[in-house]
Amino acid sequence: MPGSLEPLDLGVQIPYHFRCPISLELMSDPVTVCTGQTYDRTSIESWVATGNTTCPVTRAPLTDFTLIPNHTLRRLIQDWCVANRSFGVERIPTPKQPAEPGLVRNLLNQASSLSNPYNSRLSALRRLRGLARDSDKNRSVISSHNVREILINVLFSNVNSANSSLELNHESLALLVMFPLSESDCMAIASDSDKVTYLANLLFHSSIEVRVNSAALIEIVLAGMRSQELRAQISNIDEIFEGVIEILRNLQSYPRGLKVGIKTLFALCLVKQTRHKAVAAGAAETLVDRLADFDKCDAERALATVELLCRIPSGCAALAAHALTVPLLVKTILKISDRATEYAAGALLALCSAVEELQREAVNAGVLTQLLLLVQSDCTDRAKRKAQMLLKLLRDSWPEDSIANSDDFICSEVVAPY
């Protein structure tokens, strides 16, 4: 209950047996341990997680760490909350019970058994997915039962047959992207051309969710291995770039699609030798068009990707051809975060160095003021060095009156980068 102690100031006394003996706050999910004492679930779990093996109240050893929900007490607490709502007491919601290891094992066995009926396997995967969505605790329990190997086997079963589009495969994909993969798992997928091709094909599936989940798994695989050769093999597939950029281009109303799309595109563009494929698929135009739709973290990735594309001639040309590229980059400086500012300054430096016409465009967009503020700010040293280099590059493009009348410019020394 938010501010659970606040109602005490209004004359409402929380009954002693409704308080957790550890936190002394109103219990929202009371559970009983083997000694018969009841605690709030989060409090007793934290107690055990820190290495304690005794009951906090009785000090008796906890011979069994099973937590049994105390439904009777929880209902009494809920009734008390409702009776005192006029004092600002909010009713605690009925908690979802954590997944039991035995249930998880049974569901995974059902899902992985080829002898089970199709609908039974599909139902088991859906139940597992529902449990994984409920809490981090559930995902931790599921993860401890070899779930990755099972899901990878189900996902890529019969990838070369007509059955490869079965809903069973898609459900296993949706569950698999909820868990991190080991480097060996990532390499096993990346080194199998049939598996990579299958994921590339799913990027064009009719279901939005399947497309986004496929992009998510591609990003997990790329980010989860150090092999430059395998990362280059994945990035060398034109259809992957096309599918990922299509997600960014057409799913602006689907927040998860934007988030997954930009993470995947950034991971792909980290492979230098295949960045031209991103440009050919329309990455430059799409990034500029979608820049305003990203939240802070994703905007940083988008700007980092723009800077990466500026490092190849085709990327510079494509970004220079978009009328909004320079104005948006100038506007971004000092607006989102230090990292975003650094990437925007780096992209502007690359563009203005490659295309002289953009220098005047940047000045007209107000870059002079932004850069002078940047070099005097608490931004990163790399961002300041890029700003200083850009100021020096743009010196000949500044209007004479802006130089003569700018006290900031007069007192600011442009320092050459080390």
C-alpha positions as CSV (number, residue, x, y, z in Angstrom):
1,M,0.0,0.0,0.0
2,P,1.6,3.3,-1.0
3,G,2.5,5.3,2.1
4,S,1.2,2.5,4.3
5,L,2.2,4.4,7.5
6,E,0.6,7.7,6.5
7,P,-3.0,6.6,7.6
8,L,-1.7,6.4,11.2
9,D,-1.6,10.2,11.3
10,L,-5.3,10.1,10.5
11,G,-6.2,7.9,13.5
12,V,-6.1,4.5,11.7
13,Q,-4.1,1.9,13.5
14,I,-2.8,-1.0,11.4
15,P,-3.6,-4.2,13.4
16,Y,-0.4,-5.8,14.7
17,H,-1.0,-9.2,13.1
18,F,-1.4,-7.4,9.7
19,R,2.2,-6.1,9.9
20,C,5.2,-8.0,8.6
21,P,7.5,-8.9,11.5
22,I,10.5,-8.0,9.3
23,S,9.4,-4.7,7.7
24,L,6.7,-3.7,10.2
25,E,4.6,-2.6,7.3
26,L,1.2,-3.8,6.1
27,M,1.6,-7.2,4.3
28,S,0.5,-7.4,0.7
29,D,1.4,-11.0,0.1
30,P,1.5,-12.9,3.4
31,V,3.2,-16.3,3.3
32,T,3.9,-18.8,6.1
33,V,7.2,-20.6,6.6
34,C,7.9,-24.0,8.1
35,T,8.0,-22.6,11.6
36,G,4.4,-21.4,11.4
37,Q,5.3,-17.7,11.3
38,T,3.9,-15.4,8.6
39,Y,5.8,-12.7,6.8
40,D,5.3,-10.6,3.7
41,R,6.7,-12.5,0.7
42,T,9.2,-9.9,-0.4
43,S,10.6,-9.4,3.1
44,I,11.2,-13.1,3.8
45,E,12.6,-13.7,0.4
46,S,15.1,-10.9,0.9
47,W,15.9,-12.3,4.4
48,V,16.7,-15.7,2.9
49,A,18.5,-14.3,-0.2
50,T,21.0,-12.5,2.1
51,G,22.1,-15.9,3.6
52,N,19.9,-16.2,6.6
53,T,18.7,-19.7,7.4
54,T,16.7,-19.1,10.6
55,C,13.2,-17.8,11.2
56,P,13.4,-14.1,12.1
57,V,10.9,-14.3,14.9
58,T,11.6,-17.7,16.5
59,R,15.2,-18.1,15.5
60,A,14.5,-21.7,14.7
61,P,16.3,-23.2,11.7
62,L,14.4,-23.0,8.4
63,T,14.5,-26.7,7.4
64,D,12.2,-26.1,4.4
65,F,12.3,-22.8,2.4
66,T,8.8,-23.4,0.9
67,L,6.6,-20.3,1.2
68,I,2.9,-21.2,1.7
69,P,0.5,-18.4,0.8
70,N,-1.7,-17.4,3.7
71,H,-4.9,-16.7,1.8
72,T,-7.1,-16.3,5.0
73,L,-4.9,-13.5,6.4
74,R,-4.6,-11.8,3.0
75,R,-8.4,-11.7,2.7
76,L,-8.7,-10.3,6.2
77,I,-6.1,-7.6,5.3
78,Q,-8.1,-6.8,2.1
79,D,-11.3,-6.5,4.0
80,W,-9.6,-4.2,6.5
81,C,-8.4,-2.0,3.7
82,V,-11.9,-1.7,2.2
83,A,-13.4,-0.9,5.6
84,N,-10.8,2.0,6.1
85,R,-10.7,3.4,2.5
86,S,-12.4,6.6,3.8
87,F,-9.1,7.3,5.6
88,G,-7.1,6.9,2.4
89,V,-6.2,3.2,2.8
90,E,-6.0,1.5,-0.6
91,R,-7.0,-2.2,-1.0
92,I,-4.1,-4.4,-1.7
93,P,-4.4,-6.4,-4.9
94,T,-4.6,-10.2,-4.9
95,P,-1.0,-11.2,-5.7
96,K,-0.2,-13.7,-8.5
97,Q,1.4,-16.8,-7.1
98,P,5.0,-17.5,-8.2
99,A,5.6,-20.5,-10.4
100,E,6.4,-23.7,-8.6
101,P,9.5,-25.6,-9.9
102,G,7.4,-28.8,-10.3
103,L,4.9,-27.0,-12.5
104,V,7.6,-25.5,-14.7
105,R,9.3,-28.9,-15.1
106,N,6.0,-30.5,-16.1
107,L,5.2,-27.7,-18.6
108,L,8.6,-27.9,-20.2
109,N,8.4,-31.7,-20.5
110,Q,5.0,-31.3,-22.2
111,A,6.3,-28.7,-24.6
112,S,9.4,-30.6,-25.6
113,S,7.8,-34.1,-25.9
114,L,7.3,-35.0,-29.6
115,S,4.8,-37.7,-28.5
116,N,2.5,-35.1,-26.9
117,P,-0.5,-33.8,-29.0
118,Y,0.2,-30.6,-30.8
119,N,-2.4,-28.6,-28.8
120,S,-1.0,-29.9,-25.5
121,R,2.5,-28.7,-26.4
122,L,1.2,-25.3,-27.6
123,S,-0.9,-24.9,-24.4
124,A,2.2,-25.7,-22.2
125,L,4.2,-23.0,-24.0
126,R,1.5,-20.5,-23.6
127,R,1.3,-21.2,-19.9
128,L,5.0,-20.8,-19.5
129,R,4.9,-17.6,-21.4
130,G,2.2,-16.3,-19.1
131,L,4.2,-17.2,-16.0
132,A,7.3,-15.6,-17.5
133,R,5.4,-12.4,-18.1
134,D,4.2,-12.2,-14.5
135,S,7.5,-11.6,-12.7
136,D,11.2,-11.7,-12.7
137,K,11.0,-14.4,-10.0
138,N,9.1,-16.7,-12.4
139,R,11.6,-16.0,-15.2
140,S,14.4,-17.0,-12.8
141,V,12.6,-20.3,-12.0
142,I,11.9,-21.1,-15.6
143,S,15.5,-20.2,-16.6
144,S,16.9,-22.7,-14.1
145,H,15.3,-25.6,-15.9
146,N,17.2,-25.7,-19.2
147,V,14.6,-23.7,-20.9
148,R,16.9,-22.2,-23.6
149,E,17.9,-25.6,-25.1
150,I,14.3,-26.8,-25.1
151,L,12.9,-23.6,-26.8
152,I,15.7,-23.5,-29.4
153,N,15.0,-27.1,-30.4
154,V,11.2,-26.4,-30.7
155,L,11.8,-23.1,-32.5
156,F,14.0,-24.5,-35.2
157,S,12.3,-27.9,-35.6
158,N,11.5,-28.6,-39.2
159,V,12.7,-25.2,-40.4
160,N,13.1,-26.6,-44.0
161,S,9.6,-28.0,-44.1
162,A,6.2,-26.6,-44.7
163,N,5.5,-27.0,-41.0
164,S,8.1,-24.3,-40.1
165,S,5.4,-21.7,-39.8
166,L,3.5,-23.6,-37.2
167,E,2.2,-21.6,-34.2
168,L,4.3,-23.8,-31.9
169,N,7.5,-22.3,-33.4
170,H,6.2,-18.8,-33.0
171,E,5.2,-19.4,-29.4
172,S,8.6,-20.8,-28.5
173,L,10.2,-17.8,-30.2
174,A,8.1,-15.4,-28.1
175,L,9.2,-17.2,-24.9
176,L,12.8,-17.5,-25.9
177,V,13.4,-13.8,-26.3
178,M,12.5,-13.3,-22.7
179,F,15.7,-15.0,-21.6
180,P,19.4,-14.1,-22.2
181,L,21.3,-16.7,-24.3
182,S,24.8,-18.0,-23.5
183,E,27.5,-17.3,-26.1
184,S,27.5,-21.0,-27.1
185,D,23.7,-20.8,-27.8
186,C,24.3,-17.6,-29.9
187,M,27.1,-19.2,-31.9
188,A,25.1,-22.4,-32.4
189,I,22.3,-20.3,-34.0
190,A,24.6,-18.0,-36.0
191,S,26.7,-20.8,-37.4
192,D,23.6,-22.6,-38.9
193,S,22.6,-20.9,-42.1
194,D,19.2,-22.6,-42.1
195,K,18.4,-21.1,-38.7
196,V,19.5,-17.6,-39.7
197,T,17.6,-17.8,-42.9
198,Y,14.5,-19.0,-41.0
199,L,14.7,-15.9,-38.7
200,A,15.2,-13.6,-41.7
201,N,12.0,-15.0,-43.3
202,L,10.1,-14.5,-40.1
203,L,10.9,-10.8,-40.3
204,F,8.3,-10.6,-43.1
205,H,5.6,-12.7,-41.4
206,S,2.0,-11.4,-41.4
207,S,2.0,-11.2,-37.5
208,I,3.6,-8.1,-36.1
209,E,4.6,-10.0,-32.9
210,V,6.4,-12.7,-34.8
211,R,8.3,-10.1,-36.9
212,V,9.4,-8.2,-33.8
213,N,10.3,-11.3,-31.8
214,S,12.4,-12.5,-34.8
215,A,14.3,-9.2,-34.8
216,A,14.7,-9.4,-31.0
217,L,16.3,-12.9,-31.3
218,I,18.7,-11.7,-34.0
219,E,19.8,-8.8,-31.8
220,I,20.3,-11.2,-28.8
221,V,22.4,-13.5,-31.0
222,L,24.5,-10.6,-32.4
223,A,25.1,-9.0,-29.0
224,G,25.8,-12.3,-27.3
225,M,28.9,-13.5,-29.1
226,R,32.3,-12.1,-29.8
227,S,32.9,-13.8,-33.1
228,Q,33.3,-11.1,-35.7
229,E,33.1,-13.7,-38.5
230,L,29.7,-15.0,-37.4
231,R,28.3,-11.5,-36.8
232,A,29.4,-10.6,-40.3
233,Q,27.7,-13.6,-41.7
234,I,24.4,-12.5,-40.2
235,S,24.9,-8.9,-41.2
236,N,25.6,-10.0,-44.7
237,I,22.0,-11.1,-45.4
238,D,20.1,-8.3,-47.2
239,E,16.7,-9.5,-46.0
240,I,17.6,-9.0,-42.4
241,F,18.3,-5.3,-42.9
242,E,15.2,-5.0,-45.0
243,G,13.0,-6.7,-42.5
244,V,14.4,-4.7,-39.5
245,I,14.1,-1.4,-41.2
246,E,10.6,-2.2,-42.3
247,I,9.7,-2.7,-38.6
248,L,11.1,0.7,-37.8
249,R,9.4,2.3,-40.8
250,N,5.9,1.0,-40.3
251,L,5.5,0.2,-36.6
252,Q,5.8,3.6,-35.0
253,S,2.5,3.0,-33.2
254,Y,4.0,-0.2,-31.7
255,P,6.5,0.9,-29.0
256,R,8.1,-2.5,-28.6
257,G,8.6,-2.6,-32.3
258,L,10.6,0.6,-32.3
259,K,12.6,-0.4,-29.3
260,V,13.5,-3.8,-30.8
261,G,14.0,-2.4,-34.2
262,I,16.6,0.2,-33.3
263,K,18.5,-2.2,-31.0
264,T,18.8,-4.7,-33.8
265,L,19.8,-2.1,-36.4
266,F,22.5,-0.8,-34.1
267,A,23.8,-4.3,-33.5
268,L,23.9,-4.9,-37.3
269,C,25.6,-1.6,-38.0
270,L,28.4,-2.4,-35.6
271,V,29.7,-4.7,-38.4
272,K,31.6,-2.1,-40.5
273,Q,31.9,-4.1,-43.7
274,T,28.1,-4.5,-44.1
275,R,26.9,-1.0,-43.2
276,H,26.4,-0.3,-46.9
277,K,23.6,-2.8,-46.8
278,A,21.8,-0.8,-44.1
279,V,22.1,2.3,-46.3
280,A,20.8,0.4,-49.3
281,A,17.8,-0.8,-47.3
282,G,16.8,2.8,-46.4
283,A,18.3,3.0,-42.9
284,A,19.4,6.6,-43.1
285,E,16.1,8.0,-44.2
286,T,14.2,5.8,-41.7
287,L,16.3,6.9,-38.8
288,V,15.8,10.6,-39.5
289,D,12.1,10.1,-40.0
290,R,11.7,8.2,-36.7
291,L,14.1,10.1,-34.5
292,A,11.4,12.0,-32.7
293,D,9.5,8.8,-31.9
294,F,12.2,7.2,-29.7
295,D,12.5,7.5,-26.0
296,K,15.8,8.6,-24.4
297,C,17.6,5.3,-24.5
298,D,16.5,4.4,-28.0
299,A,17.2,7.9,-29.3
300,E,20.8,7.4,-28.1
301,R,21.0,4.2,-30.1
302,A,19.5,5.8,-33.1
303,L,22.0,8.7,-33.0
304,A,24.9,6.2,-32.5
305,T,23.7,4.3,-35.5
306,V,23.5,7.6,-37.5
307,E,27.1,8.3,-36.6
308,L,28.1,4.8,-37.6
309,L,26.5,5.3,-41.0
310,C,28.3,8.6,-41.4
311,R,31.6,6.7,-41.4
312,I,30.9,5.3,-44.9
313,P,30.5,7.4,-48.1
314,S,27.1,6.0,-49.0
315,G,25.8,6.6,-45.5
316,C,27.0,10.2,-45.6
317,A,25.4,10.8,-49.0
318,A,22.1,9.3,-47.9
319,L,21.9,11.3,-44.7
320,A,23.0,14.5,-46.5
321,A,20.2,14.1,-49.0
322,H,17.5,14.2,-46.3
323,A,16.4,17.7,-45.6
324,L,15.8,17.2,-41.9
325,T,19.1,15.5,-41.0
326,V,21.2,18.5,-40.1
327,P,18.3,20.5,-38.4
328,L,17.4,17.5,-36.2
329,L,21.1,16.8,-35.3
330,V,21.6,20.4,-34.3
331,K,18.4,20.4,-32.3
332,T,19.5,17.2,-30.5
333,I,22.6,18.8,-29.0
334,L,22.2,19.2,-25.2
335,K,18.6,18.2,-25.4
336,I,18.5,14.4,-24.7
337,S,21.6,13.3,-22.9
338,D,25.4,13.6,-22.9
339,R,25.7,10.5,-25.0
340,A,23.1,11.7,-27.5
341,T,24.9,15.0,-27.7
342,E,28.2,13.3,-28.4
343,Y,26.7,11.1,-31.2
344,A,24.9,14.1,-32.7
345,A,28.1,16.2,-32.7
346,G,30.1,13.3,-34.2
347,A,27.5,12.9,-37.0
348,L,27.5,16.6,-37.8
349,L,31.3,16.6,-37.9
350,A,31.4,13.8,-40.3
351,L,28.6,15.2,-42.5
352,C,30.0,18.7,-42.6
353,S,33.5,17.4,-43.4
354,A,32.2,15.3,-46.3
355,V,29.7,17.8,-47.8
356,E,30.7,21.4,-47.8
357,E,27.1,22.7,-48.5
358,L,26.0,21.3,-45.2
359,Q,28.3,23.6,-43.3
360,R,26.1,26.7,-44.1
361,E,23.0,24.6,-43.4
362,A,24.3,23.7,-40.0
363,V,25.1,27.4,-39.2
364,N,21.7,28.5,-40.4
365,A,20.1,25.8,-38.1
366,G,21.9,27.4,-35.1
367,V,24.8,25.1,-34.5
368,L,27.1,27.9,-33.5
369,T,25.2,28.6,-30.3
370,Q,24.8,24.9,-29.5
371,L,28.5,24.2,-29.9
372,L,29.6,27.1,-27.8
373,L,27.3,26.0,-25.1
374,L,28.6,22.4,-25.4
375,V,32.2,23.3,-25.0
376,Q,31.4,25.1,-21.8
377,S,29.1,22.4,-20.4
378,D,29.7,19.4,-18.3
379,C,29.4,17.1,-21.3
380,T,31.9,14.3,-22.0
381,D,35.4,15.1,-23.1
382,R,34.8,13.3,-26.4
383,A,31.7,15.4,-27.1
384,K,33.7,18.6,-26.4
385,R,36.5,17.5,-28.7
386,K,34.1,16.8,-31.5
387,A,32.4,20.2,-30.9
388,Q,35.8,22.0,-31.0
389,M,36.7,20.3,-34.3
390,L,33.3,21.2,-35.7
391,L,33.7,24.8,-34.6
392,K,37.1,25.0,-36.4
393,L,35.7,23.4,-39.5
394,L,32.7,25.8,-39.6
395,R,34.8,29.0,-39.0
396,D,34.6,30.1,-42.7
397,S,30.9,29.5,-42.8
398,W,30.0,31.8,-39.9
399,P,28.3,35.1,-40.8
400,E,30.5,38.0,-40.0
401,D,27.9,39.7,-37.8
402,S,27.6,36.6,-35.7
403,I,31.3,36.6,-35.0
404,A,31.6,40.3,-34.3
405,N,28.6,40.4,-32.0
406,S,29.2,37.2,-30.1
407,D,30.8,37.7,-26.7
408,D,30.7,33.9,-26.3
409,F,32.9,33.5,-29.3
410,I,35.3,36.2,-28.3
411,C,36.0,34.6,-25.0
412,S,36.0,31.1,-26.2
413,E,39.2,29.5,-27.4
414,V,38.8,26.7,-29.8
415,V,41.3,24.1,-28.6
416,A,42.6,21.5,-31.1
417,P,41.9,17.9,-30.1
418,Y,44.7,15.9,-28.7
